[in-house]
Amino acid sequence: MPGRPVTRAAALILVFAAGCSGAKLGQVSGVVTVDSVPVSTGTIMFVPADGKAAVGSIGAGGRFTLTTFQPDDGALVGSHKVTIHATKVGAGTMVPASFEEEMKGMKGKVLVPGRVEWIVPEKYSQLATTDLTATVVPGNQTIDIHLQSK
């Protein structure tokens, strides 16, 4: 029965592929800006009320393309809440160790992590606080996100 394991594996692959291809997707790309300046780093996510979220990396020029199941396949058709997480971390600094730190064996200086700066306002980074929404339709579409810092 050497053919059976291959047949079962092939059947599982077909079932998985059928499940992925059964979802109605719309291919989505766009640009994210804050105060008319393209955001050059971060992650954008389209989250439907029911189903798998689509995610995209934000790159040069603020451009993104969404992925749900396979690279650049888009997002589920329908309404979505949109989150964007884009930060940069400032340089850390070395400061003299405190008396308590010296007592723990840390001599000399210790590193204080750099400050986190939100490129896109923090409220857009969480589902509970974002007010961004988008509607995805079948086919190719461009959904640009233009935000104000205040």
C-alpha positions in Angstrom: 0.0 0.0 0.0 2.8 2.5 -0.7 0.4 4.7 -2.7 -2.0 5.4 0.1 0.1 8.0 2.1 0.7 10.0 -1.0 -3.0 9.8 -1.9 -4.0 11.0 1.6 -1.5 13.8 1.5 -2.7 14.9 -1.9 -6.3 14.8 -0.6 -5.4 17.0 2.3 -3.7 19.5 0.0 -6.8 19.6 -2.2 -9.0 20.2 0.8 -6.8 23.0 2.1 -6.6 24.6 -1.4 -10.3 24.4 -1.8 -10.9 26.1 1.5 -8.6 29.0 0.6 -9.9 29.5 -2.9 -13.5 29.4 -1.8 -13.1 32.7 0.0 -14.1 35.8 -2.1 -11.2 38.2 -2.2 -10.5 41.6 -3.7 -6.9 42.5 -4.5 -6.0 45.6 -2.4 -3.1 47.9 -2.6 -2.7 51.5 -1.6 -0.6 54.2 0.0 -0.6 55.4 3.7 0.2 59.1 4.4 0.2 61.2 7.5 0.0 65.0 6.9 0.5 64.3 3.2 3.9 62.6 3.9 4.1 58.9 2.9 4.7 56.5 5.8 7.7 54.4 4.9 7.5 51.6 7.5 5.0 49.7 9.4 2.1 47.2 9.1 -1.5 47.7 7.9 -4.2 45.2 8.7 -7.8 44.9 7.4 -9.9 43.0 9.9 -13.4 41.7 8.8 -16.2 41.1 11.3 -16.0 37.4 10.5 -13.0 35.7 8.8 -9.3 36.0 8.4 -7.6 39.4 8.5 -5.4 40.6 5.7 -2.0 42.1 6.4 0.5 44.2 4.4 3.9 45.7 5.1 4.1 49.4 4.4 7.2 50.3 2.4 8.8 53.0 0.3 6.4 55.7 -0.7 3.9 54.5 1.8 2.8 51.6 -0.5 1.3 48.4 0.7 -0.4 45.3 -0.8 -2.6 43.0 1.3 -2.2 39.3 1.9 -4.8 36.9 3.4 -3.9 33.4 2.3 -1.1 33.8 -0.3 1.2 36.7 -1.0 -0.6 39.7 -2.5 -4.0 37.9 -2.9 -5.9 40.7 -1.2 -8.6 40.8 1.5 -12.0 39.2 2.1 -14.8 41.0 0.3 -16.8 43.2 2.7 -16.4 45.7 5.5 -13.2 45.9 7.5 -11.8 47.8 10.5 -8.3 49.0 9.6 -5.3 49.2 12.0 -1.9 50.6 11.2 1.2 50.1 13.4 4.1 52.3 12.5 6.7 53.4 15.0 10.4 54.2 15.2 12.6 53.9 18.3 15.1 56.6 19.1 18.7 55.9 20.1 19.3 54.6 23.6 21.5 56.4 26.0 24.0 55.3 28.6 23.5 56.6 32.1 25.4 56.1 35.3 24.2 53.1 37.3 22.1 53.9 40.3 23.1 52.8 43.8 20.6 50.0 43.6 21.9 48.8 40.3 25.5 48.9 41.5 24.4 46.7 44.5 23.1 44.2 42.0 26.5 44.0 40.3 25.9 46.5 37.5 28.9 48.7 37.5 29.5 51.8 35.5 26.7 52.7 33.1 23.5 51.1 32.0 21.6 51.4 28.7 18.2 53.3 28.8 16.1 52.3 25.8 15.3 54.9 23.3 11.9 56.6 23.2 9.2 55.1 20.9 7.8 57.6 18.4 4.5 56.9 16.7 4.7 57.6 13.0 1.0 57.0 12.6 -1.0 58.1 15.6 -1.2 55.4 18.2 -5.0 55.3 18.2 -4.9 53.6 14.8 -2.8 50.7 16.0 -5.5 48.9 18.0 -8.9 47.5 17.0 -10.5 49.0 20.1 -9.4 52.5 19.3 -9.2 52.8 15.5 -12.0 54.5 13.6 -10.6 53.6 10.2 -12.8 51.4 8.0 -12.7 50.2 4.4 -14.9 48.2 2.1 -13.3 45.6 -0.2 -15.0 44.7 -3.4 -14.2 41.9 -5.9 -11.4 42.7 -8.3 -8.4 45.0 -8.1 -8.7 48.2 -6.1 -6.7 51.0 -4.6 -7.5 52.0 -1.0 -5.4 54.9 0.1 -5.3 55.9 3.8 -4.7 59.7 4.3 -4.3 60.6 8.0 -3.7 63.8 10.0 -1.3 63.7 13.0 -3.6 65.7 15.2 
